[in-house]
Amino acid sequence: MGRRKYVLIVDDCQQDRMAVADVLRSDYDILEACNGKQALEILSRKRAQISLIMLDLMMPVMDGYEFLEMYRKRKEYSYLPVVVCTTEDDPEREQKSLELGAWDFVLKNSSPGIMRLRAGNAIEKSKVRFLEYDFLTGIYGQQKFYQATRELLDQRAGANFAFIHFDIDRFRIINTLYGSKEGDRLIHFVAGAIRKVMTAYGRGTYGRLGGDVFGMCVPYEDGAAIYHILEGIRAEIRKHSVHYYLETCAGIYLVDDPDMEVAAMHDNAEIAAAQCKGQYMVHDVLYTEEIGQKVLREQHIIDEMDAALAEQQFIVYFQPKYQLKKMAPYGAEALVRWKKPSGEIVLPNEFIPIFERNGFITKLDYYVWEKVCQFIDSELSQGRNPAPISVNVSRVNLYNPDFMDSLIDLIHRYHIPPHYLNLELTESVFSEDAELIQRAVNYLHDAGFTILMDDFGSGYSSLNILKDVDLDVLKIDMKFFSKGNTAEKGAKIIEAVIRMAESLDMMVIAEGVEEKHQVDFLNDLGCDYIQGYYFGRPMSQDQYEKLTNHDEEEQHDMPQPESS
């Protein structure tokens, strides 16, 4: 047998309590209270056991109306049914009770069958409400919201609808820093703001879909109405007293196929909302086919990345660097391309940002490093003296505690002196955690690696970095040497960087060199090395071997730290 349900009978008259108890005792266990205050005390101790409250109205200390006022303020009681049980058939009392949150109204002199039926129905309704309504906020849960939205769409065929995904920006951080109680308080407040604005709008459905995510489906004649709703909700949320930064994001999907599954509509709105993340002052994004295709493309990349790595679909290419004084190749930067079995080439600007977001870049970086180590090992075993190859180190790797040891283990496994493998870090890396980067650079220097700063000058802290971090080589992009009104300024900046690097005993590599006048300009300034399409595009390992072996006698060593 299952656990019997408890009914709390609240009545100041013992005889009336006993009469109601006698009717219900065959189906329920009975608890008794003689006024509303005592009932609240019992509820605070035994809420989980109680399935129904039978409430009288006229009582001393705290009457039924006062009890209902207190009861409806407590969200944990929102699924606990209250049936008012009174002696008088008074429509005004019945209406007031229902307005205060009572679920039903029954006379004390009703037949035992009617009273048991009213009690049972109230308990069954509470089960349905528990499934349909969100416990924390009291608004529709996901299942009921989807159902109500489907009914709305079917009832108003031909109307224009917008499906809105609405969430709290950085909610997990708020929840972690300020605790789950504050997180619950915030979600409850946001739900109240949505309820208030949607009630005033008078049309549409809304619900909590889980966590900090809410959904709304609204009919509209003018698209401005959608943004008016969102601004109204945010205006209400701004009334919430918090001591932390609070922003919200909304994705809007204009329903073009009302027969589409409601869950699919939400998927599209959620995709749009994701475009807000990480963009300052962007709080609303409208779903477009272009956004949908982009996300689909990204998902395909994620779905295929593990198999691609296992099947070695990632191919390492080498873009040669040239020593300007000799106009001869000297080393290269290792770059990666994804060549699918179909022959399709996926460029790094498509997959690298995705891999940096999901952490897969650590695996890809290691794969490239190992491929380059294998190439250097092959060259050394054939008695050649290859120039250094530089590999990129993602910022994600710098937060990987195993990164430095795994890199050192690689060069030991392939018996490669570390000065053959140069490490490129983008300038943006240095702005994130200066102390961490400084420790990493020092550790790698001690191990014998040469460190290059890529994209020097692209950030806002370049000079501070040079002061604080011990780097060996600067890479500057020829985008400074742009055409038009700023060309002269750009040329002066490049000249200043080269002069500064020279005074700091640092080498300079100019990348993105595509035209002869750029080569001549850099040569006149005494730039050490250049990299770009003018001398060579990224090429296969075989092509690079042919290039370097042909010119091997002309190569000269770049000054390197002594290998350890």
NUDOVEX-728805 format. One record per residue: residue in one letter; x, y, z of N, C-alpha, C, CB in turn. Coordinates in steps of 0.02 Angstrom, whole numbers, plus 50000, padded with zeros to 5 digits. Atoms other than C-alpha are relative to their C-alpha. Last residue first. Glycine has a CB too. Layout:
<nodes>
AXYZXYZXYZXYZ
...
</nodes>
This chain:
<nodes>
S499865002749933534455114448873500074992549997499455002050050
S500465005549982534625122248704500204997150067500004994549946
E499665006449999535535138948699499514994550021500625000150047
P499755001749933534355152948657500354993349998499434999950052
Q500475003749958534255156148472500284999350070499854993049969
P499765000649930535075168248351499454996750043500195007050029
M500274994549959534345164448178500274999250070499205000049999
D500365001049937535515152548089499745006650028500444996650050
H499584998149945535925155147907499594999850065500315007149990
Q500334998249936535145146947756500525001650054499554994350024
E500044992849993535985147747586499715002250067499595002949944
E499334997249991536585129847587499995007550012500434998549940
E499735001349934534835123647618500675003350012500074992650010
D499644993949979534065132247467500394999050066499505005750009
H499704996850058533515116747374500445005950021499465002349951
N499415004050017533215107447536500375002949941499804992849986
T499454998949952532095121547595500624996049983499774998250070
L499794993149997530955122347444500625000850044499445004550025
K499664998550063530865103647414500285007150000499524999149940
E499375003650001530455100547597500405001649937499884992450005
Y499544996349957529125114147593500694996650002499725000550071
Q499794993950035528285106347443500505003950042499395004449984
D499575001950056528265089247527500265006249963499634995449951
Q499345001949973527585096547689500484998349944499934994150049
S499975006749970526175104947596500704998650026499784994649950
M499875005550046526165123647566500044993450037500655001249960
P499945006249963525535139747647500054994049952499404999150048
R500625001549965525825153647520500124993850044499424998849949
G500275006849999527565159047476499364999550039500504995350028
F499505005250007528685173847438499704993050000500515000550056
Y499524997650050527435187847404500534994649987500335006650022
Y500125002850066526085177847493500515002249948499315001949978
G500594997750036526785181747664499974997349929499995007549998
Q500435005850013528175179947790499395002649964499814996250067
I500674998550025529625191847816499644993549985500035004549936
Y500335005450038531195190947920499325002449975499934993650043
D499625006350002532495202647996499684994849952500044997050069
C500435005349972531815220047960500354993349990499284999949967
G499615005049965533285231647921499584994750034500445003250049
L500034998949928532235246947881500424994950039499284999750023
D499664993749984532775246847698500015001350076499655005749965
N499285001150009532295228447686500395006350018500154997949927
L499775003749941530575232147757500754998749997499624993350005
F500074995749942530235245547625500294996650063499265001950012
D499474994950005530915234747484499995004550062499925004249937
V499365003449989529815220047537500575005250000500134994749945
Q499975001549929528295231447551500664996650018499414995550020
H499814993849967528655238547378500014999150076499515005749980
K499284998750003528695220747313500195006450037500235000449928
E499794995950057526925216447369500735001950005499565006349995
E500285002350064526115203047477500265003749939499255000650003
V499654996450053526895203747650499784997349932500784999550009
G500504997050044525595197547775500325004149945499545004450041
E500425004950035526915194547906499465003649961499684995150050
A500584996650028528385205147962499594994949961500215006049953
I500265003350060529555195548075499405003949977499814992450014
V500654998050026530585205448199499844996049938499985007649985
M500095000850071532035199348308499295002349980500124992649979
M500525004650021532285206248482499984999849924499315002150028
D499685006250023533865214048552499484994749983500474997350054
L500145005149949532835227248644500304993349984499254999350010
S499704997649937533585241348541499904995250057499715006850018
E499275000350007533205231548383500345002250064500235004449941
A499815007149992531415228748440500764999349996499664995749946
M500075001849930531205247548463500234992950013499275000950023
R499464996749963531895251448291499984998150074499955007649992
I499375003350018530765238448211500585003150038500125000449924
V500005006649969529245244948305500664996549986499404995849975
A499884999149929529625263048256500044993250036499455004250031
E499304998049990529805258448073500165000650074500155006649963
I499595005950013528155249148076500745001650012499894997449928
I500095004649943527305264048158500434993849992499264997950007
K499614997449944528055275948030499944995650061499775007250016
A499295001250014527415265247887500435002450058500215003649935
G499865007049990525685265247963500734998349989499584995949954
K499985001249928525665284047977500184992750015499335001850033
E499394996849975526135285647794500074998950075500005007649984
A499415003950020524815273047740500635002950031500064999749924
T499635001949939523405281447840500644996349984499574995650044
N499774994249961522665291547696500434998150059499415003950024
G500464994449985522535276947578500325005150044499374997450031
K500024994850051523405260047575499535005650022499794997149932
S500604999850043523765249847728500055005749951499385000750043
F499764996850062525515247047796499435000549951500604996049970
F499804993149983524855243747971500205003949937500584999950050
K500614996050005523975228647893500135007250022499444996950044
M499934994550048525755222647869499345003749989500244997349934
D500415001250059525585212348027500045006149954499274998650020
I500444994350014526995212948153499644998749935500395006749998
K500285000650067527805197448228499515005949991499644993149990
L500644996750012528945200948375499794998749928500065007750013
V500154997850068530295188648426499335003549998500024994049950
D499425000350044531175183948588499885003249932500194992849990
L500155003050066529965188048729500625000449956499415003749966
D499375001050036530315191048915499874996249935500524996050043
V499925007050022528665197648981500624999549957499374997649962
D500115005049947528435213349088500174992949981499305000350023
K499654998249937529115227748984499984994250049499685006150031
L499275000150014528655220248815500395001550063500185005049945
I499805007050008526905216548883500754999549989499634996749942
N499985003049933526695234248946500244992849996499325000450033
L499394997649968527155240548772500074997350071500025007650001
S499405002750031525835229848687500635001950037500055002249929
S499515000349946524405233748807500684997549974499754995450055
Y499944993549967523005239648693500555000050054499355002050032
G500374998949938522955225848565500155006750030500164994550050
S500725000550013523415223648382499585001450061499834993249972
G500304993550016525165230348406499264999849988500335002849941
F499784994649957526045213448398499695006649976500775000550001
D500474994350003524975201048301500195005750046499304997750018
D500344999050064526045186148355499535006050006499604993649980
M500654996849990527245186848501499705001549932500065006550044
L500184994650046528615174048474499335002950021499964997349927
I500694997749995529405163248610499895005949953499815001950073
T500024993150023530985152948581499275002149996500365000949930
F500424998050056531035136948683500095007449984499264998450015
G499634999050062532505131248790499605002149940500354994049984
A499975006550035531645123348941500345000749932499304997249991
D499525004249963532065138849044500084993249967499764999050072
H499334997550013531195149048911500524995650034500075007350024
L499835002350067529665137948925500695002649979499475002349950
Y499915007249997529575140449114500244997349931499344996450021
N499375001349965529845159149099500164992550001499965002650071
V499454997950044528475160448966500674998550034499945007549982
A499955004850056527265150349073500585001649955499354999949960
R499745006349973527605160449231500104995049943499534997050053
Q499304998849982527375176849136500324993650025500065005550053
I499625000050062525765170449057500745000850015499765005549953
L499995006850026525025166049227500444999649938499294997649985
E499575003949955525505182949300500074992849975499725000050071
A499294998450011524815192449151500464995750042500125007450016
D499745001649933523125183849155500755000849997499794992850024
E500495003649960522045189449008500234998850071499834993549967
S500434995349964523005203248918499534996550049499595004049951
F499644996849945524455192048866499565004750041500595003849972
V499905004749945523365180448762500285003750061500484994449979
S500615000049958522775194948653500074995450060499404998049959
E499974994649951524565196948589499404999950048500055006849966
T500304993750025524485180148502500015005250057499274998849974
L500574998149958525715166948563499725006549972500205000850075
E500334993650015526895158448440499405001050045499795000449926
L500704999749976528075144748502499725006949988499964998150075
N500174993549972529685140148412499265000250017500185005749950
L500724999149996530205121948387499855006650035499664994050039
Y500295001450066531995119448326499255001349998500154992849981
H499974994050042532655128448481499754998849930500715002649998
P500594995649999531965114248588500055006049954499885002350069
P499814994149960533275101448535499455005349996500695002949976
I499924993750037532275086948462500245005450048499335002149966
H499294998349996532445069148527500165006449961500444994249974
Y499735000050068530705064148465500735002549998499575004449955
R500175006250034530105058748637500314999649930499244999349994
H499585005349974531055072848721499864993549964499894999150075
I499334999050029530255085848607500494994750026500275007050016
L499995001050072528535078848647500715000649972499545004949965
D499995007250012528805077348835500054998549925499384996650030
I499325002349986529235095848838500074992549989500215001850072
L499584997350054527585100148755500724997750008499965007649999
S500145004050060526615088648872500425002349941499255000449982
D499675006549994527485096549023499884995749938499754996350062
M499274999150006527015114048967500364993350004500265004650054
F499764997550064525175110048932500765000049994499755007049988
D499545005050029524755098849080500345002649937499624993749984
P499425001349956524005112849187500504995149971499764997550067
N499975007349992522895118449041500624998450042500024996449930
Y500375001449939522565137149063499974992450013499295002849995
L499644996849945523935141348938499654999050066500095007449986
N499475004449975523165128648820500365003050060500504998649945
V500325005249958521575138948803500534995550030499514995949958
R500074997449932522615153848743499704994850046499575006450001
S500644996849984523065143448592499995002550072499424995249987
V500235002449935524895139848556499375003850018500555000950056
N500444995749961525365141648374499794996650065499375001949959
V500685002849993526855132448304499595004850044500024992850031
S500404997349945528485139648240499304997049998499965007849995
I500704999750019529685129148137499625002950060499714993049979
P500545001049951531535132148164499315000649967500055005150056
A500134993749964532755130148017499404998950046499875005949950
P500584995950018533195112347973499965006550040499364996050011
N500044995249945534965105747989499425004749987500685003950009
R500124993050018534965090247882499985004350063499345000749960
G499394996149998535785073647923499915007249981500494997049956
Q499705000250067534325062947868500625004449996499485002149948
S499765006950010533865059548052500324999149931499434995050008
L499385001149963533775078248079500294993149988499885001050075
E499474995950030532495080747940500674998750035499825007550004
S499835003050065531425066248001500575003849967499384999949954
D499635006149986531475072748180500224996649935499574995150042
I499324997949980530945089948119500444993950013499975004550062
F499664997350059529465082148026500725002150017499615006049972
Q499855005750044528945071448174500385002449939499364996349980
C499445003649970529055086548288500224994149957499824997650071
V499404995950013527945096148167500624996850031499915007150029
K499855000650072526645082248169500635003949983499405002649958
E499695006650011526745081648359500184999049927499534994550023
W499325000149971526465100348377500354993449985499985001250075
V499564996250044524995099448257500715000050026499755007349993
Y499945003850063524145085448356500485003649952499304999249966
Y499525005449987524495094548519500124995949937499734995550057
D499334997249991523645110148453500524994550009500015004850061
L499754998350067522165099848392500705003150004499525004949965
K499835006150035521915091848562500295001449931499384995549993
T499425002949966522005108348654500224993649966499844998750074
I499384997150027520885116348523500614997050034499995007550007
F499695005050043519475104548575500675002449972499534998149942
G499415003149969519105116448719500354994949957499804996850062
N500185006349968517315120548666500604996150028499644995649950
R500574999549955517575138948633499854993550036499385002349962
E499784996249941519325137348562499445000650050500245007049979
F499595004449958518735123248448500265003850062500584997249960
I500455004949969517345134348379500394995650048499664995649947
P500404996749947518545148848349499534995250036499595005749970
I499604998149941519765136848260499595003650054500595004449978
F500025004849944518445128848147500405002050062500264993449976
E500655003149987517935141948020500014995850062499794995849941
N500444994849971519455153448024499294997450011499995006149955
P499964999449927520495137548005499545005450029500705001550020
L499474995449980519905134047827499985001150076499935006649963
V500294995449950518875118547788500575004450026499644996150058
I499524997049955519455110047627499645004950046500575003649961
E500154993149978518215098547542500535002350049499295000350032
G499564995450034519025083147464499885007250020499924999449925
S500334997850063517575071747508500465004549959499355003550015
P499955005550049518705063247638499695001849933499664993850027
K500485005449989518805080247727500094994549947499295002749998
K500185002850064520365090947722499564993950011500644998149959
W500415006149991520505101747875499784997749931499375001450047
R500595000150043521925114247863499634993450013500195000849924
V500395006050008523245118047993499405001249955499764997550068
L500714998450001524665130447997499614993749987499845005449946
A500445005750013526485127848043499275002250007500164994250049
E500535000649950527495143848027499564994249981499595006750006
A500704999350022529095142047928499555000350062499794994249953
G500525002249955530985141347935499305001449973500085003250067
Y499725001949936532225151647838499434998350048500455005750029
P500465002749949531875153847655500374998250063499634994049973
A500025007350001533135164747562499534997550054500714997050010
M500595001550041533125183147515499934992449992500065003449931
K499815004950050534875183547591499444998549950500234993750033
K499334998450025534675199447693500214995449943500514999650056
L499974994650049532805197147704500695001249972499745006250031
Q499494995649972532775180047786500145005549949500654996150020
Y499404998550039531165172547723500455004850038499815002949932
K499764993449981529805163747821500655001149962500115000750079
P499294998449989528945149147739500105007250023500404998849937
Q499904993750037527105144947764500715002450015499475005450020
F499444995949978526995126547810500035006449958500674996149996
Y499694996350055525425116147802500555004450029499475004249961
V499574994449983524865103047928500325002949937500554997750050
I499365000150035523395092547875500405006150020499884999849922
F499674993549992521915088647987500704999649971500025002250076
Q500244995650054521005073647915500305007050006499235000450002
Q499474995550025522085062748027499785004049939500634996049984
E499845002150069520745049248046500525004449967499375000049958
A499805007149999520695051148236500224997649930499434995750026
L499345000449968520685070148220500254992849999499965002650072
A499514996850044519275070048093500704999650029499815007349988
A499835004750053518295057448196500535002949954499374998249959
D499645005749970518375068848348500224995049946499574996550053
M499314998349981517935084548247500394994050028499985005650051
E499505003650040516425077948151500715000650027499985002449930
D500175007150006514975082348266500564996049968499364999249959
I499935003149934515785098848315499874992549996499515003350050
I499285000149983516015103848133500114996550067500275007250002
H499705005250041514225098748093500754999450015499895001549925
Q500175006449969513635109248240500294994249960499244999350005
E499585000949941514585124348174499864993250033499875005650050
R499325001350023513775122548003500464998650060500265005949958
L500015006850026512055121348083500694997949977499494999449942
V500015004449942512445136948185500004992749977499385001450044
K499364999549966512945146348028500044995250059500125007250024
Q499525003850039511435140047932500695000150033500055002949929
G500165007149995510265146148068500514995749964499314998649974
I499795002149933511105163148078499894992550008499625003950054
E499274999850000510935165247889500274997650068500255007149985
E499785006250031509115159747896500764999550000499744999449928
T500004999850073508795173948015500244993349974500455005749973
Y499775005950037508325174448199499955001249925499594993750020
L500535003050040508135191848272500284994249960499675005249953
V499795002050068509375196448407499424996449966500634995350003
D500525003250039509005206348565500284998249931499375004649994
H500445003849955510225211348703499444996349963499705004750051
V500435003750047511745218148611499564995450042500414996049946
M500564995950023512505231548724499584996749946500265006649974
Y500214994549957514145222048745499465004149966500605004550018
Q500034993850039514245206248641499705005550043499584999049935
G499344997250012514855191048737500015006349959500434995149968
K499505001449948513225181948719500675002949981500064992450010
C499904994249955511965190648607500604999050045499375001150042
Q499594995050034512155177848466500125006250043499675002049934
A499295001649990511535164448585500465005049967500154993049973
A499794997249936509825172948585500754998750013499594997050057
A499944992750007509625169248399500265003150065499325003249981
I499424998850043509975150748423500125007549993499914996849931
E499415001049957508745150648568500645001149961500004992950030
A499954994149958507395158148456500614999550046499365000950043
N499794994450042507725144648327500085006450041499495001149944
D499305001150021507665130748456500265005949959500054993549959
H499564997949945506075138248530500734999049982499834996150064
M500034992749998505205136948362500465002650056499275002550012
A499564997650053505815118948352500005007649995499784997049932
A499315000849976505035115248522500505002449947500144992650017
V499854994449956503385122448459500724999650025499515000350059
E500025001949930503385109848317500205006150043500474994050013
M499365002349972503105118748152499914998050073500545005549993
D500065007149988501285120048094500654997050028499804996449936
P500355001249937501325139048115499914992550016499325003249998
D500375006250011502675140247980499644998250065500474994249976
D500214999950071503395157847965499614993749982500605000749955
V500265006550022503515160948152499765000549928499434997650046
L500644998350031504585176348183499744993749966500065005949949
Y500135003650061505955169948298499315001749975500074992350011
I500674999350028506625181948427499954996149935499825007549989
G499985002250069508105178548541499294999949973500344993149992
A500615002650032508165188548701500164998149928499445005350002
C499935001150072509595191948821499354997249973500604995249985
T500365005750029509525199248996500114999749925499245000550015
E500234999050069510665210349099499634993749976500605001749952
L500535004450023511055212049283499775001949930499405000250049
Y500204998250068512645219149358499494994949975500635000249953
Y499565002850052512695216049545499725001949932500074992250007
H499364996549995511995224549700500504997049951500284999750072
V499415004549999510195219749668500625004450004500014995549936
S499444997249962508515228049703500574994950003499785002050071
H499755005149953507325222649565500635002650034500154993349962
K500254998349934506545238149487500254995250054499235000150000
R499554994849972507655235649335499765002350069500035005949952
I499425003349969506695219449306500475005150031500374995849947
E500215003049937505085229249277500594996950036499454994749988
A500164994349955505915240249145499784997450068499465004549970
R499364997649973506665224549068499905005950047500485002049942
I499745005049953504945216849049500645002550032500124993249964
G500434999849941504245232748970500244995150053499294998449981
E499804994149962505735233648851499585000750063499945006449958
L499355001449970505395215848796500245005950042500524998549945
I500085005049947503545219248768500674998950036499744993349971
H500344996549946503915235148670499894995350060499315002949976
Y499484996549963505175225448566499705004050058500405004549954
I499565005149970503815213448512500525003450044500344995749946
A500335002549940502565227448483500434995050037499324996949982
A499804995849944503775235748362499694997650065499815007349988
G499425002849967503495221148245500245004050059500564999449951
D499424995750014501755227748206500594997150039499855007550020
E500144996950064500245216248196500605004149976499375004450005
Y499844992950009500785204548334499775002249931500765001350008
P500244997650065500345187848412500155007449992499234998749992
V500464994450001501475182848557499765001449928500335006250029
C500255000150068502375166948606499455005349995499734992949979
M500624996350012503455168348760499814999149927500085007550018
G500244999650068504815157248832499365004049997499884993049972
F500734999150006505855158548988499825000349927499775006550037
V500274999250067507615152149026499245000450002500224994349954
D500174992950005508485154849193499675001649933500635004250009
G499454995649983508485136349235499785007349999500584999049953
G499475003249962507055127749144500565004950015500284994049962
L499795006050036505745132149014500564996350035500215001849930
R499295001249984504795144749119500204993349970500135000150077
G499845005249952503165149849037500754999850014499764993249976
Y499334999249972502275162248925500114994550052500095007050032
T499855004949948500765162648811500705001350026499934992749972
G499395003850002500015176348704500074995250058500585004749999
R500005005450049498765190348717500664996250006499885002749928
G500665003150008498245203048847499964994349951499525005149980
Y500045000650073499755214448833499354996549980500614996049972
A500204993550027499445219149015499934999849924500515005450021
T500704999149981499495200849064499745006649973499924999850078
M500415004150046501095198748963499265000650018500224992750003
V500004996950066501905213449054499564996149952500725000449972
K500324993449997501425207449229499945003149930500395004750045
R500725000849989501815189149197499645006749997499874996650068
I500295002750063503515193149122499244999450007500324993249983
A499974994650049503965204149271499684997849934500735002349988
G500534995249983503365190749392499985005849951500115002650070
A500645003050019504435177749303499425004750015499904993350037
V500044999450073505925189449319499344997049975500604996449966
F500144993150017505605191149506499925000949924500555004650026
H500704998749980505475172349533499815007149981499914998950076
I500435003450049507085169849435499265001450014500134992350000
L499964996450063507965182949541499554996949947500735000049975
R500364993649991507365175549705499995003949935500335004250056
D500725001450001507895158249649499595006450005499814995250057
G500175002150068509645164549607499264998649993500404993849980
E500034993850039509725173749774499824998449927500675003950003
K500594996349976509285157549862499925006549961500065001550075
S500605002350035510515147949752499365003650024499924992550010
G500365005649971512005157949812499344998549965499865001550072
Y500484997549951512745175049777499554994650030499585005449969
L499734994949956514345170549685499535001950057500175006249960
T499415002449965513815154049608500235005150052500564998549951
N500215005549956512035159049562500594997650042499724994249958
I500404997149946512635175649491499824994750051499355003349972
I499524996349958513985166649390499635003150060500365005549959
R499615004949962512705154149326500505003450047500374995249954
F500385002249941511535168249277500404995150043499344996849979
R499525002049948512825176349163499654997650064500465005950017
D499305000450020511455184649058500434998450061500225006749967
I499604995449959509695180549115500744999149982499884998850077
D499605002849944508615172348984500405005550034500464994549975
F499784994649955507215175848860500394996950057499395004150027
H499595003249948506785165148707500305005650042500584995449969
I499454996649967505395173648610500334995450052499765006550034
F499805004349943504215166048483500645003150029500124992549977
A499284999949985503405179048371500114995550060500255007350015
F499775001749933501705176348291500765000750005499794992850018
N499274999949994500795183948143500204998650072500295006849976
A499714994449963498975178748126500764999549999499745000050073
G499934994150042498375167247987500295006050036499345001849972
A499685001350064497735153648101500015006449958499634994349961
R499934993650035497265160348272500394999149934500355005250045
Q500624996049994496565144948360500035006449957499885001950072
D500545003350038497935133148299499365004350000499854993250030
L499834999850071499335144748355499444997149957500654996249986
L500054993050022498535147348525500125000649925500505004450039
E500724998450004498265128648550499905007149975499664999150069
R500285003650058500085125248507499275001649992500104992350008
T499774996450059500625138748629499734996749937500775000249998
A500414993950007499565131348768500195003949938500085004450062
Q500695002050016500365114148741499565006249988499714995650056
Y500015002450069502135121148734499294998349978500464993949992
F499894994250044501815131148892499994997949927500675003450017
K500634996450004501065115848979500075006149954499765002250070
Q500495004250034502605105348941499345003749990499884993550040
Q499875000850072503855119048983499454996249965500664996449990
G499385003650013503135124349150500064998749925500034993450040
Y499985006450035501775137449155500714997150000499755000849928
I500234999450069501925151249286500064993249966500405005449961
G500735000250004501985148449475499735001149930499725005150045
T500284993650024503795154349485499245000149997500275001549932
L499674994049973504715141149587499635006449983500715000449974
F500054999649927503545126249561500275006650026500374994350032
D499334999949971503305128649374499965001450075500455005349965
Y499744993549978501535124449326500694999250031499525003450049
E500094994750049500865110149222500345006550018499275001349989
L499705001850064501465094749315499995005849951499634994049970
F499285001449988501155101849488500354998449935500084994250051
R499664993649996499515109149425500754999050010499715004350057
V499974997350068498945091849372500385006650000499295001049971
K499525004150037499375084649541500105002649930499784992649998
S499334997949978498505099249627500544995949965500064999250077
K499824993850035496955095949522500705002250020499495005550015
E499825001950069496935077849586500205006349960499404996449966
I499345003349998496995084249766500224998049930499984993750046
A499504994949985495565096349735500714997050000499855003450067
N499894996150061494525082849651500555005350011499355003549978
G499615003950049494755071149799500155003949937499624993749981
A499325001049973494185084249925500444996349950499984996250067
R499674993550004492675089349821500734999450024499625005350041
L499884998650070492185070949797500375006749991499355000249960
R499425004150021492385067049982500185001449928499844992550009
M499404997449967491275081950025500614995949980499914999850077
I499804993650031489965077249895500665002550031499445005450008
G499765001550068489905059049955500255006349965499454996849959
P499315002749998489785064150138500294998649930500004993550042
S499995007249989488265074750096500724997550002499604996349944
S500045003950062488495093450113500024992650017500575001849952
N500555004749998488135100750285499904996249935499365003650018
K499885005149949489865108550300499444994850002500085003350068
L500384998949938489605117650136500124994250049499245000749985
V500485005249986490965116750003499655001550067500344992950001
F500434997649946492045129549915499474994750011499685007149982
D500705002150005493505126049798499635002350063499944992149991
W500095004050061495305130649757499264998149990500434993750003
A500335006449985495525145049880499854996349935499355001050040
G499615005950016496755158049817499714993450019500645000550031
L499415000449956496205174749890500394993549989499785000450072
E499534994750019495025177749743500644999850041499665006950008
L499685002150063494215160849776500505005249976499464998849946
S499555005649985493885165549957500384997849937499604994050028
K499414997349967493175182449908500514994550014499795003550066
Q499604996350049491995174249783500645002750032499595005949971
E499715004850047491375161349909500465003649950499454996149963
R499455003449965491125174550043500364995149953499734996350062
E499484995049991490095185049922500614997050035499745006050041
P499614998850062489105169949862500565005050009499535002549945
D499974992850012488605165150041500435001449938500285003850064
D499944999750073488025147250070499965007449981499434995849964
E500474995850035488335147250258500155000049924500025007250027
T500705001949986489105133350362499515003749956499845001350072
T500364995349956490865134050293499274998050007500055007249973
C500565004149974492185122850214499635004250052500264993250031
V500364996449946493425132250104499384996050019499815007349979
V500735000150011494455119850004499675003450060499744992549990
V500404998049942496325123850000499264999949979500215007150027
P500694997550008497455114749877499665001650067499584994849963
L500395002849945499345113849903499295002749998500345001550068
Y500325006250024500215116749736499584996650054500534995249976
S500394998750061500615135149769499664993749973500445003049946
Y500685002449990501115131649949499585000449936499665004050056
E499985007249987502995132549917499304997150013500444998550059
K500005003850063502695149449833500024992550012500605002049959
R499475005049994502185157149999499994995549939499924995850065
K499364996650006501205173349975500584995050000500095004950057
R499864998750071499605163749937500655003849990499425003949970
Y499905006150040499585155850110500215001649928499364995849999
M499335002449986499765172150206500194994149955500054997850074
E499534994650018498245180150125500724997750010499865006450042
L499925000250073497315163550135500485005449976499325000849966
F499595005950017497625162850323500134999849925499654993650023
E499314998349983496985180550344500474994249982500075001850075
Y499774995150049495395175750251500735001950012499555006350002
G499845003250063495175159950355500265004849946499394996549974
D500565003250035495265168850521500224997249932499425005149991
M499894998850071496805171750629499444996449962500714997549977
V499264999550008496645173550819500185001549927500344993450021
P499624995149961494775168650817500754999749983499894998950077
M499615002849944493915159150677500345005650038500524994849974
M500094996049940492605162850541500344996650059499255001050013
L499854992950010493225155950375499985004050065499515003049951
D500584995949979493375137050396500205007349992499794998450074
L499934993849963494735128450294499325003250017500425004949961
M500714998349995494935110550233499945005850048499564993750023
I500224996349942496775109550183499255001349994500395006850007
L500614995950007497395096050065499875003650066499394995649981
S500244999950069498925085150027499405004649990499814993149978
I500704997750005499935087250188499815000749926499915006850036
Q500475005449987501495076650214499285001949983500044997950072
A499905005450048502775088150133499494994450009500704997250007
R500264998450068502085103250226500044994049954500395005849971
K500225006250034502345095150397499745001349929499464996750041
R499675006149978503315107450505499854994149955499794998450070
S499284998950001502935124350424500384993750019500185005650047
L499755000250069501175118150385500765000749997499685005549959
I500005007150020500825114550569500294999349929499284997050003
E499475003349961501345132250616500054992749981499865000750075
L499364998150031500285139350474500584996750037500085007750001
A499935003750063498775129550538500665001649966499415001849953
Q499785006849984499045136150714500104995849936499504996650047
K499324999549974498955153950649500274993050016500035004450062
G499534999550055497415150050544500725000250022499865006149960
N500014993450031496395143650689500545000449946500105005650054
C500604996349978495905127650783499975007249974499965000050075
A499794993649974497095115950690499375004050017500455003949949
E500504994949981496855097450654500345006350026499534997250053
L499674995349956497825083750560499505005650015500665002949969
I500264993449982496915068850485500475003750046499314999350033
D499824998749931497505053550389499845007350015500764998450013
Y499424995849984496525051150228500164999750074499875007249980
D499544999350056495325039450139500655003750018499665003649943
S499925006550034494245032350277500515000449944499324997749973
R499505004249967494565047850383500104993349964499794998750071
L499405000950041493685059650262500494994850026500375006549994
V500155001150071491885059650325500624997949961499695006449969
D500355006450006492345057150508499854998449927499355000150040
A499515005449994493625071250495499674993249991500355000350068
V499655000350065492295083350431500504994250001500375006749986
A500485002050052491185079450580500344999349932499425005149996
M500115007249994492645079750703499524997649945499714998250070
R499395003450022493185096950645499904992550000500605001950045
D499984999650074491385103250658500634996549973499985007349977
Q500535004450026491275096850839500005000049923499305002350027
Q499775006949998492955104650881499494995249970500164998050072
C500515004149967492385121750822500214992749997499305001049966
D499984998749928493875133250787499494995850038499865007350014
D500664997749978494115125550615500035001050075499434994849980
V499904993949961495635120750511499315002950017500435005349960
I500664997049990495625102650448500105006050047499484994950030
L499994995549943497325097350379499325003550004500605005249995
V500424994150009497155082250265500035004050064499264997949983
Y500254996349942498575069650258499565005749978500585002650044
K499944992750002498845057150118499705003050063499635002849937
R500644996349999499115038650149500135007450002499584997850060
R500074995749941500795031050097499355003949996500605004850007
G499644993750002500575017749963499875004050064499805004149939
M500424993950000500005000050000500435006350000499535000150061
</nodes>
